[in-house]
Amino acid sequence: MNSVLVMLGSNSNAEENLSQAYKKLESRFDIIKQSSILITKPFGKQYIHDFHNMALKLYTNENFEETRAIFKSIEKEHGRTSESKTSGIIPIDIDLIFWNDALVHQDYGRFEFVRKCIDEVKE
């Protein structure tokens, strides 16, 4: 069983998109813990709406690549495209931050809100 810490974020219909993404993740993984939802100002001029962010701790029997592929599939189901960053509209973003206690995404060191949310679900 693999332990995974992920960040979810949205700046478009954020509450609904976070809720729907949570339900899809819950149907595929064992969600152990959820952080508070933090609302943050966007980083980057192309983003015009605030982001809603939260972290999850989950367990999976999938390997690293399979788990990331599931996250990307959920993003696409919610309308995430390769042009999303350019347009500034992010329906849902799912970033794998820790895999079995190993840091795999640099946003944990770059952004205080990521550390705050992730640290809430760490055990």
MDTraj code that builds the backbone (N, CA, C; nanometers):
import mdtraj as md
import numpy as np

residues = "MET ASN SER VAL LEU VAL MET LEU GLY SER ASN SER ASN ALA GLU GLU ASN LEU SER GLN ALA TYR LYS LYS LEU GLU SER ARG PHE ASP ILE ILE LYS GLN SER SER ILE LEU ILE THR LYS PRO PHE GLY LYS GLN TYR ILE HIS ASP PHE HIS ASN MET ALA LEU LYS LEU TYR THR ASN GLU ASN PHE GLU GLU THR ARG ALA ILE PHE LYS SER ILE GLU LYS GLU HIS GLY ARG THR SER GLU SER LYS THR SER GLY ILE ILE PRO ILE ASP ILE ASP LEU ILE PHE TRP ASN ASP ALA LEU VAL HIS GLN ASP TYR GLY ARG PHE GLU PHE VAL ARG LYS CYS ILE ASP GLU VAL LYS GLU".split()
xyz = np.array([
    [0.0857, -0.1180, 0.0000],
    [0.0000, 0.0000, 0.0000],
    [0.0897, 0.1236, 0.0000],
    [0.0610, 0.2164, -0.0902],
    [0.1374, 0.3394, -0.1035],
    [0.0627, 0.4557, -0.0387],
    [0.1367, 0.5396, 0.0327],
    [0.0822, 0.6589, 0.0952],
    [0.1109, 0.7775, 0.0038],
    [0.0077, 0.8574, -0.0232],
    [0.0190, 0.9676, -0.1179],
    [-0.0400, 1.0939, -0.0558],
    [0.0335, 1.2050, -0.0691],
    [-0.0183, 1.3357, -0.0295],
    [-0.0334, 1.4189, -0.1554],
    [-0.1543, 1.4688, -0.1784],
    [-0.1828, 1.5440, -0.3004],
    [-0.2432, 1.6792, -0.2671],
    [-0.2218, 1.7735, -0.3587],
    [-0.2857, 1.9045, -0.3525],
    [-0.3886, 1.9129, -0.4633],
    [-0.5050, 1.9655, -0.4295],
    [-0.6083, 1.9944, -0.5272],
    [-0.6282, 2.1451, -0.5295],
    [-0.6465, 2.1996, -0.6476],
    [-0.6720, 2.3421, -0.6599],
    [-0.7664, 2.3698, -0.7753],
    [-0.8416, 2.4789, -0.7635],
    [-0.9335, 2.5202, -0.8695],
    [-0.9585, 2.6692, -0.8587],
    [-0.9713, 2.7349, -0.9750],
    [-1.0102, 2.8770, -0.9751],
    [-1.1297, 2.9008, -1.0669],
    [-1.2022, 2.7944, -1.0962],
    [-1.3197, 2.8039, -1.1825],
    [-1.4283, 2.7136, -1.1234],
    [-1.5380, 2.7755, -1.0781],
    [-1.6428, 2.6985, -1.0111],
    [-1.5774, 2.6100, -0.9039],
    [-1.4926, 2.6716, -0.8253],
    [-1.3973, 2.6008, -0.7394],
    [-1.4617, 2.5050, -0.6392],
    [-1.5618, 2.5492, -0.5681],
    [-1.6218, 2.4615, -0.4669],
    [-1.6786, 2.3362, -0.5306],
    [-1.7497, 2.3521, -0.6387],
    [-1.8098, 2.2378, -0.7079],
    [-1.7025, 2.1461, -0.7664],
    [-1.6015, 2.2045, -0.8297],
    [-1.4955, 2.1227, -0.8901],
    [-1.4150, 2.0467, -0.7858],
    [-1.3849, 2.1098, -0.6713],
    [-1.3153, 2.0385, -0.5647],
    [-1.4008, 1.9238, -0.5115],
    [-1.5284, 1.9485, -0.4944],
    [-1.6189, 1.8451, -0.4452],
    [-1.6274, 1.7265, -0.5417],
    [-1.6431, 1.7564, -0.6690],
    [-1.6519, 1.6491, -0.7687],
    [-1.5210, 1.5714, -0.7798],
    [-1.4090, 1.6419, -0.7764],
    [-1.2792, 1.5739, -0.7833],
    [-1.2601, 1.4851, -0.6607],
    [-1.3003, 1.5342, -0.5440],
    [-1.2908, 1.4550, -0.4220],
    [-1.3691, 1.3240, -0.4382],
    [-1.4916, 1.3333, -0.4889],
    [-1.5751, 1.2139, -0.5065],
    [-1.5105, 1.1149, -0.6030],
    [-1.4513, 1.1656, -0.7099],
    [-1.3851, 1.0760, -0.8058],
    [-1.2616, 1.0112, -0.7434],
    [-1.1856, 1.0882, -0.6677],
    [-1.0690, 1.0317, -0.5997],
    [-1.1129, 0.9283, -0.4962],
    [-1.2202, 0.9587, -0.4258],
    [-1.2715, 0.8683, -0.3230],
    [-1.3164, 0.7345, -0.3823],
    [-1.3634, 0.7380, -0.5074],
    [-1.4072, 0.6138, -0.5716],
    [-1.2894, 0.5270, -0.6161],
    [-1.1700, 0.5851, -0.6250],
    [-1.0509, 0.5132, -0.6727],
    [-0.9484, 0.4833, -0.5637],
    [-0.9502, 0.5609, -0.4551],
    [-0.8482, 0.5516, -0.3513],
    [-0.9127, 0.5523, -0.2134],
    [-0.8362, 0.5126, -0.1143],
    [-0.8783, 0.5238, 0.0255],
    [-0.8309, 0.6596, 0.0773],
    [-0.9230, 0.7542, 0.0915],
    [-0.8873, 0.8866, 0.1431],
    [-0.8867, 0.8786, 0.2954],
    [-0.7731, 0.9141, 0.3536],
    [-0.7528, 0.9032, 0.4973],
    [-0.7799, 1.0351, 0.5686],
    [-0.7397, 1.1443, 0.5059],
    [-0.7509, 1.2741, 0.5714],
    [-0.7603, 1.3855, 0.4684],
    [-0.8329, 1.4923, 0.5040],
    [-0.8489, 1.6093, 0.4176],
    [-0.8110, 1.7335, 0.4971],
    [-0.7406, 1.8260, 0.4326],
    [-0.7054, 1.9524, 0.4979],
    [-0.8219, 2.0501, 0.4891],
    [-0.8030, 2.1630, 0.5535],
    [-0.8938, 2.2757, 0.5357],
    [-0.8795, 2.3259, 0.3919],
    [-0.9792, 2.3990, 0.3463],
    [-0.9707, 2.4627, 0.2150],
    [-0.9163, 2.6037, 0.2351],
    [-0.8077, 2.6337, 0.1647],
    [-0.7485, 2.7664, 0.1688],
    [-0.7782, 2.8396, 0.0390],
    [-0.8172, 2.9643, 0.0500],
    [-0.8388, 3.0468, -0.0680],
    [-0.7174, 3.1378, -0.0809],
    [-0.6547, 3.1329, -0.1990],
    [-0.5309, 3.2076, -0.2205],
    [-0.5409, 3.2941, -0.3456],
    [-0.4656, 3.4013, -0.3429],
    [-0.4516, 3.4847, -0.4617],
    [-0.3683, 3.4084, -0.5635],
    [-0.3959, 3.4280, -0.6910],
    [-0.3214, 3.3551, -0.7941],
    [-0.1784, 3.4063, -0.8105],
    [-0.0897, 3.3159, -0.8497],
    [0.0477, 3.3494, -0.8876],
    [0.0524, 3.3479, -1.0394],
    [0.0736, 3.4600, -1.1010],
    [0.0764, 3.4684, -1.2468],
    [-0.0312, 3.5617, -1.2972],
    [0.0055, 3.6436, -1.3947],
    [-0.0860, 3.7447, -1.4473],
    [-0.2053, 3.6857, -1.5219],
    [-0.1903, 3.5650, -1.5790],
    [-0.2980, 3.5073, -1.6582],
    [-0.4159, 3.4599, -1.5721],
    [-0.3918, 3.4404, -1.4419],
    [-0.4987, 3.3924, -1.3532],
    [-0.5741, 3.5110, -1.2953],
    [-0.7046, 3.5146, -1.3191],
    [-0.7819, 3.6298, -1.2741],
    [-0.8665, 3.5992, -1.1505],
    [-0.8880, 3.4722, -1.1199],
    [-0.9714, 3.4340, -1.0062],
    [-0.8858, 3.3704, -0.8967],
    [-0.9299, 3.3882, -0.7722],
    [-0.8622, 3.3240, -0.6601],
    [-0.8735, 3.1722, -0.6722],
    [-0.7784, 3.1041, -0.6106],
    [-0.7769, 2.9581, -0.6086],
    [-0.8301, 2.9065, -0.4756],
    [-0.9010, 2.7960, -0.4831],
    [-0.9402, 2.7202, -0.3651],
    [-0.8494, 2.5978, -0.3652],
    [-0.7836, 2.5723, -0.2522],
    [-0.6836, 2.4663, -0.2437],
    [-0.7092, 2.3782, -0.1228],
    [-0.6790, 2.2497, -0.1374],
    [-0.6845, 2.1584, -0.0237],
    [-0.5928, 2.0405, -0.0505],
    [-0.5529, 1.9746, 0.0581],
    [-0.4666, 1.8577, 0.0471],
    [-0.5435, 1.7345, 0.0933],
    [-0.5026, 1.6207, 0.0377],
    [-0.5575, 1.4923, 0.0790],
    [-0.4447, 1.3958, 0.1064],
    [-0.4658, 1.3114, 0.2049],
    [-0.3790, 1.1958, 0.2245],
    [-0.4601, 1.0750, 0.1824],
    [-0.4018, 0.9934, 0.0960],
    [-0.4729, 0.8758, 0.0493],
    [-0.3784, 0.7574, 0.0381],
    [-0.4378, 0.6406, 0.0319],
    [-0.3635, 0.5165, 0.0106],
    [-0.4056, 0.4551, -0.1211],
    [-0.3084, 0.3919, -0.1872],
    [-0.3365, 0.3272, -0.3140],
    [-0.2504, 0.2025, -0.3304],
    [-0.3044, 0.1068, -0.4028],
    [-0.2277, -0.0118, -0.4431],
    [-0.1629, 0.0097, -0.5792],
    [-0.1984, 0.1203, -0.6452],
    [-0.1418, 0.1521, -0.7765],
    [0.0034, 0.1956, -0.7599],
    [0.0811, 0.1837, -0.8684],
    [0.2179, 0.2354, -0.8621],
    [0.2163, 0.3860, -0.8905],
    [0.3334, 0.4472, -0.8836],
    [0.3465, 0.5914, -0.8987],
    [0.2879, 0.6402, -1.0313],
    [0.3297, 0.5809, -1.1417],
    [0.2838, 0.6257, -1.2745],
    [0.1346, 0.6032, -1.2937],
    [0.0825, 0.4921, -1.2457],
    [-0.0615, 0.4659, -1.2573],
    [-0.1412, 0.5685, -1.1760],
    [-0.0899, 0.6007, -1.0587],
    [-0.1578, 0.6990, -0.9740],
    [-0.1602, 0.8356, -1.0407],
    [-0.0461, 0.8793, -1.0927],
    [-0.0423, 1.0081, -1.1647],
    [-0.1354, 1.0078, -1.2853],
    [-0.1415, 0.8969, -1.3562],
    [-0.2295, 0.8878, -1.4735],
    [-0.3765, 0.9024, -1.4327],
    [-0.4132, 0.8472, -1.3194],
    [-0.5506, 0.8624, -1.2696],
    [-0.5781, 1.0093, -1.2389],
    [-0.4829, 1.0766, -1.1751],
    [-0.5002, 1.2192, -1.1453],
    [-0.5194, 1.2995, -1.2743],
    [-0.4364, 1.2732, -1.3740],
    [-0.4455, 1.3457, -1.5016],
    [-0.5786, 1.3175, -1.5708],
    [-0.6262, 1.1946, -1.5605],
    [-0.7548, 1.1586, -1.6201],
    [-0.8693, 1.2365, -1.5539],
    [-0.8654, 1.2482, -1.4229],
    [-0.9682, 1.3245, -1.3514],
    [-0.9613, 1.4715, -1.3908],
    [-0.8407, 1.5258, -1.4041],
    [-0.8260, 1.6642, -1.4497],
    [-0.8915, 1.6832, -1.5866],
    [-0.8654, 1.5923, -1.6792],
    [-0.9230, 1.6033, -1.8143],
    [-1.0740, 1.5906, -1.8115],
    [-1.1267, 1.5011, -1.7279],
    [-1.2726, 1.4855, -1.7149],
    [-1.3384, 1.6152, -1.6697],
    [-1.2652, 1.6965, -1.5953],
    [-1.3177, 1.8238, -1.5460],
    [-1.2885, 1.9398, -1.6393],
    [-1.2359, 1.9112, -1.7573],
    [-1.2141, 2.0162, -1.8553],
    [-1.0759, 2.0765, -1.8548],
    [-0.9820, 2.0182, -1.7816],
    [-0.8442, 2.0681, -1.7810],
    [-0.7793, 2.0347, -1.9145],
    [-0.7185, 2.1334, -1.9755],
    [-0.6514, 2.1142, -2.1035],
    [-0.5094, 2.1687, -2.0945],
    [-0.4321, 2.1430, -2.1976],
    [-0.2960, 2.1972, -2.2003],
    [-0.2980, 2.3495, -2.2120],
    [-0.4081, 2.4067, -2.2560],
    [-0.4211, 2.5516, -2.2688],
    [-0.4723, 2.6181, -2.1413],
    [-0.5070, 2.5398, -2.0402],
    [-0.5654, 2.5955, -1.9183],
    [-0.4765, 2.7007, -1.8537],
    [-0.3480, 2.6741, -1.8434],
    [-0.2592, 2.7718, -1.7796],
    [-0.2533, 2.9011, -1.8595],
    [-0.2521, 2.8903, -1.9913],
    [-0.2481, 3.0092, -2.0768],
    [-0.3753, 3.0918, -2.0603],
    [-0.4901, 3.0236, -2.0541],
    [-0.6173, 3.0942, -2.0414],
    [-0.6425, 3.1450, -1.8998],
    [-0.5714, 3.0877, -1.8019],
    [-0.5892, 3.1299, -1.6637],
    [-0.7055, 3.0633, -1.5933],
    [-0.7701, 2.9687, -1.6596],
    [-0.8840, 2.8975, -1.6016],
    [-0.8404, 2.7548, -1.5692],
    [-0.8421, 2.7195, -1.4403],
    [-0.8020, 2.5867, -1.3957],
    [-0.9226, 2.5212, -1.3279],
    [-0.9962, 2.4373, -1.4025],
    [-1.1119, 2.3707, -1.3413],
    [-1.0703, 2.2840, -1.2224],
    [-0.9631, 2.2061, -1.2392],
    [-0.9084, 2.1272, -1.1300],
    [-0.7623, 2.0971, -1.1604],
    [-0.6820, 2.1061, -1.0578],
    [-0.5404, 2.0713, -1.0657],
    [-0.5147, 1.9723, -0.9531],
    [-0.4554, 1.8594, -0.9846],
    [-0.4227, 1.7583, -0.8838],
    [-0.2736, 1.7313, -0.8940],
    [-0.2007, 1.7720, -0.7915],
    [-0.0555, 1.7546, -0.7897],
    [-0.0155, 1.6557, -0.6822],
    [0.0609, 1.5563, -0.7224],
    [0.1156, 1.4585, -0.6298],
    [0.2384, 1.5220, -0.5651],
    [0.2336, 1.5416, -0.4331],
    [0.3388, 1.6136, -0.3618],
    [0.4359, 1.5179, -0.2918],
    [0.3819, 1.4215, -0.2185],
    [0.4643, 1.3204, -0.1514],
    [0.4184, 1.1811, -0.1928],
    [0.5134, 1.0959, -0.2202],
    [0.4883, 0.9553, -0.2511],
    [0.5659, 0.8740, -0.1476],
    [0.4945, 0.8030, -0.0605],
    [0.5596, 0.7236, 0.0443],
    [0.6667, 0.8054, 0.1181],
    [0.6305, 0.9232, 0.1627],
    [0.7175, 1.0123, 0.2389],
    [0.8308, 1.0756, 0.1588],
    [0.8386, 1.0500, 0.0294],
    [0.9405, 1.1129, -0.0552],
    [0.8788, 1.2329, -0.1268],
    [0.9416, 1.3484, -0.1147],
    [0.8952, 1.4691, -0.1829],
    [0.9163, 1.4527, -0.3335],
    [0.8086, 1.4658, -0.4105],
    [0.8179, 1.4475, -0.5555],
    [0.7710, 1.5697, -0.6342],
    [0.7286, 1.6748, -0.5650],
    [0.6815, 1.7957, -0.6332],
    [0.7362, 1.9169, -0.5589],
    [0.8000, 2.0058, -0.6300],
    [0.8692, 2.1190, -0.5681],
    [0.7777, 2.2280, -0.5134],
    [0.6481, 2.2234, -0.5424],
    [0.5582, 2.3260, -0.4888],
    [0.5547, 2.3251, -0.3361],
    [0.5864, 2.2118, -0.2743],
    [0.5896, 2.2065, -0.1277],
    [0.6932, 2.3051, -0.0732],
    [0.8042, 2.3183, -0.1385],
    [0.9069, 2.4124, -0.0963],
    [0.8853, 2.5533, -0.1474],
    [0.8061, 2.5682, -0.2523],
    [0.7880, 2.6982, -0.3172],
    [0.6747, 2.7824, -0.2590],
    [0.5686, 2.7170, -0.2131],
    [0.4478, 2.7902, -0.1741],
    [0.4048, 2.7571, -0.0311],
    [0.3855, 2.8618, 0.0475],
    [0.3446, 2.8441, 0.1872],
    [0.2091, 2.7731, 0.1986],
    [0.1133, 2.8062, 0.1105],
    [-0.0184, 2.7444, 0.1199],
    [-0.0122, 2.5936, 0.0956],
    [0.0801, 2.5487, 0.0097],
    [0.0963, 2.4049, -0.0144],
    [0.1497, 2.3393, 0.1132],
    [0.2516, 2.3978, 0.1728],
    [0.3062, 2.3429, 0.2982],
    [0.1991, 2.3373, 0.4062],
    [0.1215, 2.4446, 0.4169],
    [0.0195, 2.4506, 0.5214],
    [-0.0838, 2.3387, 0.5038],
    [-0.1338, 2.3227, 0.3827],
    [-0.2346, 2.2185, 0.3569],
    [-0.1751, 2.0786, 0.3739],
    [-0.0589, 2.0563, 0.3154],
    [0.0043, 1.9233, 0.3238],
    [0.0370, 1.8894, 0.4685],
    [0.0901, 1.9849, 0.5425],
    [0.1265, 1.9582, 0.6818],
    [0.0035, 1.9229, 0.7673],
    [-0.1137, 1.9707, 0.7271],
    [-0.2371, 1.9361, 0.7984],
    [-0.2707, 1.7881, 0.7855],
    [-0.2338, 1.7259, 0.6737],
    [-0.2723, 1.5858, 0.6518],
    [-0.1586, 1.4872, 0.6772],
    [-0.0380, 1.5373, 0.7009],
    [0.0736, 1.4490, 0.7342],
    [0.0500, 1.3866, 0.8702],
    [0.0983, 1.2634, 0.8863],
    [0.0881, 1.2000, 1.0197],
    [0.2224, 1.1500, 1.0614],
])
top = md.Topology()
chain = top.add_chain()
for i, resn in enumerate(residues, 1):
    res = top.add_residue(resn, chain, resSeq=i)
    for name in ("N", "CA", "C"):
        top.add_atom(name, md.element.get_by_symbol(name[0]), res)
traj = md.Trajectory(xyz[None], top)
